[in-house]
Amino acid sequence: MKVYNSINEFVKVSNAVVTTGTFDGVHLGHRSIIDRLNKIARSISGESVILTFDPHPRMVLFPDDNDLKLLNTRAEKIELLRAAGVDNLIIHPFSKEFSRTTSIEFIRDTLVGKFDTKRLVIGHNHHFGRNREGTFEHLVEFGPVYGFEVEEIPAHEVDSIEISSTKIRNALTEGDIQTANAFLGNTFSFTGKVIEGKKLGRQLGYPTANLFIADSFKILPAYGVYVVKAIHNGIEYGGMMNIGTNPTTDSFGLHIEVNIFDFDREIYGDNLTVKVLERLRDEKKFDGLPSLIRAIDEDKIQSLEVLRKLK
């Protein structure tokens, strides 16, 4: 997959089959669009082209909305789209100036002028251009004028629920990992750097890798205890994770702690990728360390059972 950092960097390809959107999560709905994109490209000896944006348009258009968290970092999105078989990815810097582009300017100058689009594939209810004025009907109207065909992909549903990035984010913030993973079509994950903590886990008999997440916009699941798989240097291990404030030990701030099963190495400074499989319980303040240890013992028993079933 060729990756371009702006529209102006893109080198035209023969028979470009194009789609555009934020593609946060690259979830099942996105992949239905991408699958169709790639299928059409193969059928006309062309190449698939995705135009997406960084930062997320909402961060530019609504800068005071500090609550927006994203399912993917830039690097994660690139790898997910690469795995989906996309030929060309353009990550264009989104700005207020770009947001003022009218729909006809976008069609004429970008889709036609920059990409020489032969086919355009868009998702259900897709809007584009200044004030979201561009619609599917708009594209159908101007397609014949500029020499491209357009196809709209219906909304993708799971259990009669339309999938969206917003619904997945909401599921994660509610701790509903099952729904989030079902809508994603894969396991929600994140990557952090292992940093030194208070080493209390060792005293409890459960040493943990404490993680720092560099991207402040990366969404994390609700506070609680989870069954996870941890990936270090390409090797996957079972484990369990606590996200929260460690109320029993009167800690401050957010802590992400992963107890990796059958693992006894110091990995400070290394990256650890965590795949979140199942939520076990809420984070809870216990009446002392003995009660906390008993709860963690039970967490491990449940985690091992979940991991056994997944084998």
PyMOL commands that set and color helices and strands:
alter all, ss='L'
color gray80, all
select helices_A, chain A and resi 7-9+28-43+57-61+74-83+96-99+103-114+130-132+136-146+165-173+177-184+200-204+247-249+289-310
alter helices_A, ss='H'
color red, helices_A
select strands_A, chain A and resi 2-4+16-20+47-54+88-93+117-123+149-153+157-158+161-162+189-195+209-212+224-232+235-244+255-260+271-281
alter strands_A, ss='S'
color yellow, strands_A
deselect
rebuild
show_as cartoon
